Amino acid sequence: MNNLTNFFDSVHMPKECEDRILNTISTPRRKFRPSAAVAAVVALVLVLGMSPTVRAAVEDWITTRFPGLDLTIQQRTTEEGIEEIIVSIDTEAPTFAYTENGRLYFTGNGENLDITDEITEEKPYFYTCEDDRGYEIYFVVGYDGTIENFGTYEFIRKDGQWFTGSGRNFLSSQVEGQAYPWVKVVWDTLNIPWPMPR
């Protein structure tokens, strides 16, 4: 993991490409300071090869933002009919759950629900909603050991197709690279098509 992080830290986007991306974003321009996830996406684009075709195509991206998840999805279809997707996640944003006085609260989708009595180590909390564009958003909160050691997952689906998912604090600190038991429940319950973290 450190090697991967060091690799992404060593890759820098050309200034011309950075300016093109910033010009396509609809929000006011500000200093470009990518989070680890955005840096990973940028590095992936660079690894795939920043050919003139790829750089020119930045203007064709359709951007969908999910502010409650601190998530942005950019999509486009190439002239060859291939759908390409870039997912950006603000890993420094606060999560949609918190603890206070030994109680666990869910705050996704504008809620503020005490979920302490609805969750166990073997039974994570699930919350589903749909936005005005028809995207189904799945929020999940689980914990291991103590309620303060909670983790979260969020997934997005539309028309029966899973788009993306991301999580925080889902890997055990005791066994390197092994997911907490509640994560398997998430994968089994939602029938997630991607490999479960191990």
C-alpha positions in Angstrom: 0.0 0.0 0.0 2.9 2.4 0.8 4.4 1.7 -2.6 1.2 2.5 -4.3 0.7 5.7 -2.2 4.3 6.8 -3.0 3.7 6.1 -6.7 0.6 8.3 -6.8 2.4 11.0 -4.8 5.2 11.0 -7.4 2.9 11.5 -10.4 2.1 15.1 -11.3 -0.5 16.2 -13.9 0.8 18.6 -16.6 -0.3 22.2 -16.0 -2.1 22.3 -19.4 -4.3 19.3 -18.4 -5.0 20.7 -14.9 -6.2 24.0 -16.5 -8.5 22.1 -18.9 -10.1 20.1 -16.1 -10.5 23.2 -13.9 -12.2 25.0 -16.8 -14.8 22.2 -17.3 -15.9 22.2 -13.6 -19.0 24.3 -13.1 -18.0 25.4 -9.5 -15.9 28.6 -9.1 -12.2 28.1 -9.8 -10.0 27.7 -6.8 -6.5 26.4 -6.1 -6.3 22.7 -7.2 -5.4 20.6 -4.2 -6.5 17.0 -4.9 -7.3 14.6 -2.1 -5.7 11.1 -2.2 -8.7 9.7 -4.2 -8.5 12.5 -6.8 -4.8 12.1 -7.0 -5.3 8.4 -7.6 -7.8 9.1 -10.4 -5.4 11.6 -12.0 -2.5 9.1 -11.7 -4.7 6.4 -13.3 -5.4 8.7 -16.2 -1.7 9.4 -16.6 -0.8 5.7 -16.4 -3.4 4.9 -19.1 -1.6 7.5 -21.2 -2.3 11.2 -21.6 -2.6 11.1 -25.4 -4.0 14.2 -27.2 -7.2 12.3 -27.7 -7.7 11.8 -23.9 -6.8 15.4 -23.1 -9.2 16.8 -25.7 -12.0 14.5 -24.4 -12.0 16.1 -21.0 -14.5 18.7 -22.3 -17.0 15.9 -23.2 -17.5 14.6 -19.7 -20.9 14.7 -18.0 -20.5 15.5 -14.3 -22.8 14.2 -11.6 -22.1 15.4 -8.1 -23.3 13.7 -4.9 -22.6 16.3 -2.2 -24.0 14.2 0.6 -21.4 11.6 -0.2 -18.6 14.0 -1.2 -18.6 12.1 -4.5 -18.4 13.1 -8.1 -18.9 10.8 -11.1 -17.8 11.9 -14.6 -19.1 9.9 -17.6 -18.7 10.0 -21.3 -19.2 7.7 -24.3 -16.4 7.6 -26.8 -16.9 7.7 -30.6 -16.3 3.9 -30.5 -19.3 3.5 -28.1 -17.2 2.7 -25.0 -18.5 4.2 -21.8 -15.8 5.7 -19.6 -16.3 6.7 -15.9 -14.1 8.6 -13.5 -15.0 8.6 -9.8 -13.7 11.2 -7.4 -14.1 10.9 -3.7 -13.2 13.5 -1.1 -11.5 11.2 1.5 -11.0 14.1 3.9 -14.7 14.9 4.1 -16.6 14.0 7.3 -18.4 10.7 7.2 -22.2 10.3 7.5 -22.1 8.8 11.1 -20.7 9.9 14.4 -20.6 8.9 18.1 -21.7 10.9 21.1 -22.0 9.8 24.7 -21.6 6.2 23.7 -24.4 6.4 21.1 -24.0 6.0 17.3 -25.8 8.4 14.9 -26.5 8.3 11.2 -26.5 11.6 9.4 -26.7 10.7 5.7 -29.5 12.2 3.5 -30.0 15.0 6.0 -31.0 12.6 8.8 -29.9 12.6 12.4 -30.9 9.1 13.6 -29.8 7.3 16.7 -29.0 3.8 15.3 -27.3 2.4 18.4 -30.0 -0.1 19.2 -30.4 -1.1 15.5 -26.9 -2.2 14.9 -24.6 -5.0 16.2 -21.2 -6.3 15.1 -22.9 -8.9 12.9 -25.7 -6.6 11.7 -24.7 -3.3 10.1 -27.2 -0.5 9.6 -28.6 0.0 6.1 -30.2 3.2 4.7 -31.4 3.6 1.1 -32.7 6.6 -0.7 -33.1 7.9 -4.3 -32.1 11.3 -5.6 -34.1 13.3 -8.1 -32.1 11.8 -11.0 -33.0 8.3 -10.2 -29.8 7.2 -8.6 -30.3 4.8 -5.7 -27.9 5.5 -2.8 -27.1 2.9 -0.2 -25.5 4.0 3.0 -24.1 1.4 5.4 -22.7 1.8 9.0 -21.0 -1.1 10.8 -18.6 -1.5 13.7 -16.1 -3.9 15.2 -15.3 -4.2 18.9 -16.7 -1.0 20.2 -19.3 1.4 18.7 -16.7 4.1 18.5 -14.8 1.9 16.0 -17.5 2.3 13.3 -16.9 2.2 9.6 -19.1 3.2 6.6 -19.8 2.2 3.1 -21.8 4.0 0.4 -22.8 2.5 -3.0 -24.7 4.0 -5.9 -26.9 2.2 -8.4 -29.1 3.2 -11.3 -31.4 1.1 -13.5 -30.1 -2.1 -11.7 -26.4 -1.3 -12.5 -23.9 -0.6 -9.7 -21.9 2.5 -10.4 -19.5 2.9 -7.6 -18.8 2.3 -3.9 -16.5 3.6 -1.3 -15.8 2.9 2.4 -14.0 4.2 5.4 -12.6 2.1 8.3 -13.6 -1.3 7.0 -10.2 -3.1 7.3 -9.1 -4.6 10.6 -6.1 -3.1 12.3 -5.4 -6.5 13.9 -5.1 -8.6 10.8 -3.5 -6.7 7.9 -5.7 -6.4 4.8 -8.6 -8.3 6.3 -12.1 -6.7 6.3 -14.2 -6.5 9.4 -16.9 -9.2 9.6 -19.7 -6.7 9.0 -18.3 -6.0 5.5 -19.1 -9.5 4.4 -22.7 -9.0 5.6 -22.8 -5.9 3.4 -21.6 -7.8 0.3 -24.0 -10.6 0.9 -27.0 -8.4 1.6 -26.6 -6.0 -1.3 -25.1 -8.6 -3.7 -22.2 -6.3 -4.5 -20.6 -7.4 -7.8 -17.1 -6.3 -7.0 -14.6 -8.4 -5.0 -14.9 -7.8 -1.3 -11.9 -6.3 0.4 -9.8 -8.9 2.3 
